[in-house]
């Protein structure tokens, strides 16, 4: 007999992987590394994500040095130790009239970075395309790289050296449309086929600044709808800019635009007056909850008795109140904790929570085999962990669901199903 369980939603604010507000940290060539203590402290601010921008200003005509590669590797180790993930970007100048590097150098640098990407793929959230022009934002180039053909070469080379599950973001929707010669948004078919288009999302570094976001958009409504549809599958994020032309990035505007464009992360450091105004107006906490995904348990149907070695029916309804879906596949396990011995037993559920889209419900309905689990009384949990084996037992990288009295940090982080199961022989 199955019991129907309902779960209470929680408005608590807490960090979750690959989403939310974050800070930007820039470094010049062979510059200062990240501060581990500072990163660890950020979890107290409910921050789990950072943006690391490396300026390769001393390497515009030569290979990256061993010291530069060591700086990046050491930073990534600190990110992992702090229980965070990072967004990466590389550039050669932070001046509009500054020089970038020729494509041959970019190609050489990406070949050098390939090993760094592979070693640290577990803690890389997304990679911004970078390399071309001031701040790596692609709008200009001293080496003629701001053409669709050269942007395509840089993007495809970056996709080639990155592990296949990592996504890249480009600066404007038109850049992606020109590179792939298509204004059709990616869809579920593109996503399941893992083609290159399905790995390319968007970053807007002048969000909520004026009607076109400083030229981010040309055909504003059409391009915003393009991003909205794409963002069901590829990530959108970035930062605000000083508003112009009387534009007011207030709470209402921020809410409308972030929800419409399905924002998944936001820089706290720029443009700070906009973020501070949200704090003063009382909507900052709302945005901190809802930027990215916010999954919660709604209800479940679970039997309270089962036989060892037999199938067990799992019916769980999950909802997403966030602005965006998950973009990284997770490992979802039913966890049984023996009430007498406190031993844990995990059974993987064949589900992909990336399919839990914003403002929709997602049904987990499956049979699992209770193999190798001895008779006894158990408490049930849902564990949503990172795909990487290196992170699966770290609670900082598990997905916490927004339910009252639901989160348990033990066993790598789990969510209580508020149900007990007796297994008999």
N, C-alpha and C positions, 0 to 999 in steps of 0.2 A: 504494500500500500504506500502511495506517495503522499507526502505532506507538502502543502503549499506554503511557501515562506515569502513574506514581503519584507523589503528592506527600506530603511529610512535614509533619505538623502541627507548629506552633510554639506554645510557651506564653509567648512574649515578650509583654511589655506595651507597648502603643503607642496613641497617640490615633487616633480615627476620628471623622468628622463626626457631629454630632447625637446623641451617646450618651455615657454614662459619668458619672463623678463631675464635679461642677462647684462653683463658688463663687457665692454670692448677693451682689449689690451693690445697695444701696438708695440712692435719692437723693431729697431733698426738692425742692420747687419751685425751679426755676432754680438747683439745687444744684451740687455738685462733679461734674465729669465723670470718666469712667473713666480710669485710668492706663495708658497704652499699654505702658510698659515692664513693668508688672506682668502685663498680659495676655500679652505675648510670652513672659515667663518661665514661664507656666503650661504651655506645651507641653513643657517639661522635666519637668513633673510628669505628663505624659501626659493633660493636660486640654485639650479642644477646645471646651468648651461653657461658657457662663456664664448666670446668671439675672440679669436687670436689672429691678428693681422701681422704678417712678417714682411717688412720692407727689405728687399734684396738689393738695396741701393749700391752696395759695393761690388756687385757681381753682374753688372750689365754687359760685361764683355769677357767673362771667364766662368769656370765652373764654381759651384758652391763649395765653400771650404769645409774641412772636417769640423771646424769649430761651429760653423753655422748649422750643420746637420746635427751636431751634438746638442746645440741649444734647443732645437725643435724636439729631439728625442727626450731630453731632460724635462722640457715643458710637458710633454705628453705623459710622462711618468707621474708628474705632479698632478695633472688633471685626473689621472686614474686613481691616485692615492686619495685625492680629495673627494672621490665619488661623483665626479662631474663628467660632462661630455663637452666637446668643443665644436665650434664652427670655425673652419679654416679659410683664410684668404692670403694670397701672396701678391705683392705689387713691387714696383721698382721706384716709385716716386709718390710724394704726397703734395706735389705742386702742379697746378694746371698747366704750366709751361714746362714742366720737368720732363726728363727723358725716361722712356721705358727701355726695354731690351729688344733686339731683333728676334725673329721667330726661332732661329737656330739656337740661340741661347736659352730661350724659354723651353724648347724641346729638350735640350741638354739638362736643364734644371729639373724638369718633370721626370726625366729618366732617373736622376739622382734621388728624387723624392719618392719614387715608387716604393722602395723598401720601407721608408718611414710610414707611408700610407698603409702598407700591408701589416706592419708591426703594430700599428695603433688603430686599426679599423674598428676595434671594439669600442673606442671612446671618441670616435669622430662622428658627430651628428650629421653635419652637412659640410660641403665644400663650396665656397663661392668661386666663380670662374676666375676672377682676378687677372693678374699679370699685365693686361693691356691698359696703358694710360694712367692718369692720375688716380691714386687710391685703388688701382686695379678695377675701375668702374667702366672701362670700355668706351667712354665717350670721346676720347682723343688718343692719339699715339704719335710719338716722334719717329716711329719706325713704320708708319703706314699700316698698322695692324687693325685699325678701326673700320675695316671693310668687312662685309658679310663673309667673304671668302677666308680672310685671315682669322676672323673670330671663330669660324667653323673649324679651322685647323687647330687653334688653341683649345677650343672646347673638346673636340674629338680626341686630341692627345691627352687631355686631362681625364676624360672618361676611360681612355685606354689604360692609363697607369693606376687608376683607382680600383680597388676591389669592386666587383660588379654590383654589390648591393648598396653602395654608397651613391647618394644623389648630389648633383651639382646645381647651383643656382646662378642664373644670369640676371643682369641689372634691369633690363626692360623687357616687356612682352614682345615688342617688335624685334628685338635681337634674336629671340628664340624663333619667332615666325620666319625671319629671313634665313636663319641658318638651316631650318628644316623645310623651307619652302612650303609652309602650311600655316593657315590660320585656324585649323581645326584643333580643338583641345584634345589632349590625351584622354583616353577612356579606359574602361576595364580591360578591353582586349589588348591595347598597347601595354598595359601594366602587366598582364599575365604573360605576354610574350617577351617581356624584358627587353624591349628595343631601346635605342638611345634616347628617343624623345621622352620615354617614360622615366628617365633618370634625370630630367632637367626641370627644375623649378624656378622660382623667382625671388629676387631680393630687391626691395625698394628702399633706397637710402635717403629719400626725401618724402617720406610718407606724411600725409596730413599737412601739407605745406601750402598748396594752392590748387587750382582746378586741375592742373596737369601734373602735380607733384614735380615741379621743376623740369618738365619735359620727359618724365617717366612714361607718360601716355601721350599719344598723338590723337587717335580716335578713342576718346576717353571711355565712353560707355561700352563700346564693343570690346576694348582691350581689358576693361575690368571684368566683364562677363567671361571673357576668355580665361583670365586668371582664376575667377571663381570656379569655373568648371574644372580647370586643371588641378586646382588645389584639393580636389577630392582624392588625388593620387600623388601629387608632388608638392613640396613644401614652399610656403610663402613667409617671408619675414624681413626684418631690416630695422630701420630707424627713422625717426622724424627729422624735420628740418625747420629752420626759422620760418614761420608762416609769412606769406606776402599777399598783396592784393586784397586785404581785408578778410582773408580766410581765417576761420576760427576753429581750431582743432579741439573743441570742447568735448565733454563726456559723451554727449549725444552723437556728435560726428565721429568720434573715435569708435564708439560702440557699433554704429552703423557700418562704418568702413571695415573694421576688423572682422565683424561677423560676415559681411558680404564677401570679402576677399579671403576669408578663412586663414587669418594670421596665426602662425604657430610660435613665433618668438619676436621679441622687441628689445632693442638696446635702451638701457636706462640712462646712459650717459649723454646721448645726443638725440633730440634737442632737449636739454634738461628743463627749460621753462615750460615746455608742453607737459612733460611728465610730472613736474611739480604742481602744475595747475590741476592735473587729475587727482593728485593727492589732496590738494586743498578743497576740491569739489566733491570728494567722497567716492569717486568711481575707480580709484586705483586698485582697491581690493577686488572689485568686480572683474577688472581686466586681468589681475593676477590669477584669479580662479580660471578664467575662461579662455585666455590665449592658449592656443594649442588644443589638445584633447582633454576632456574631463569625463572619464568613464565612471559609472556607478552601477551597482547591482539594483535591479528593480524588483524581480521576483524569481522564485525557483520552485521546481517540483522535484523532490528527492525522496526516495524510499528510506525508511528508517531501519530496514533489515535487508540483508543480502547474504548469499552463500559464498564462501571462499572459493576462488577460482572461477566464479561465474561472472556473467555480464551484469553491469549496473547502469541503469538509465540516468543520464544527467540532462536536466532541462533547466537552463539558467537564462534569464533575460537581462541583458546589459544595455544601458543607455549612454549616450554621449551628449553632454550639455556644453561641451567646449565649442570653440570656433572652428576647429580643424580635426581631422582624424589623426591617428597614429601613422607615421610614415616608415617606421622600422618594424619589421616582423618580430613578434615576441613568442616565447615559448610559454604556453598556457597549460598548467598542470592542476589536476585535482589532487589535493594533499590530504592524507588521512593521518591524524595524530592519535596514537594509542593512548587512551586515558590512564592506563595502568603503568605502562613502561615509558611513556613520552617519546616513543620511537616514531619517526616520520616515514611515511610511504607515499611515493608520488607516482601518478599515472598521467601521462601526457594526453591532452585533449586535442583532437585533430581540427583545430579552429585557427582562423587568422583574424585577429582583432583589428587589423587595419580596415576590415570591412565594416566596422562600426562607425558610420559616418556622422557628422554633426547633426544634432537635433533628431536623431533617429534611434530606434531600438535595434538590437542585434540579438538573435536567438542562438544560444549554444544548445544544441540538441544532439546527443550522441550516446552511444553505448561504450562503456569501458570495461575491460576485463580485470577483475580483482585478483590478479595472479601474484602469488608470492606474498600475499598479505595474510597474516595469521588471524584466526578467529579472535574476537574481542570487541570492545567498545571503542569507538573512534569519534573524534571531532573533525568536521570537514572544513577545508579552506580552499580558496582559489589562489594559485600562485602564478603571477604573470611576470616572467623573468626575461632578461636579455638573452638573445640567441647565442651570444658568445659564451663559451664554456668558462672563460676567465671571469665573467661577471655574474654568472647564474646564482651564486650563493651570497651575493652582496645586496643587502636590502636597499642601498642607495640607487640601485639600477633596476629594482622591481617596480612595477606599476602599482601605485596605491589607488584604490577605488574610493570615490567620494561618498562613503556611507558612515553613519554614526556607529561608533564602537566597533568598527570593522577591521582596522589595521593592526597587524601583529608583526613586529619587526624580526621575530625569530625565524630560523630556517630560511634565511635569505629574503624575508619579507613576504607576507601572505595576507589575504583578505578573508575574514571569517564568513562562512556561509551560514552561520548560526543554525547548524544542524548536526545532529549526532546519528551515527550509524552503528548498528550492531552486526558484525559479521559472524556467521555460524559455519560450522563444518558441514 
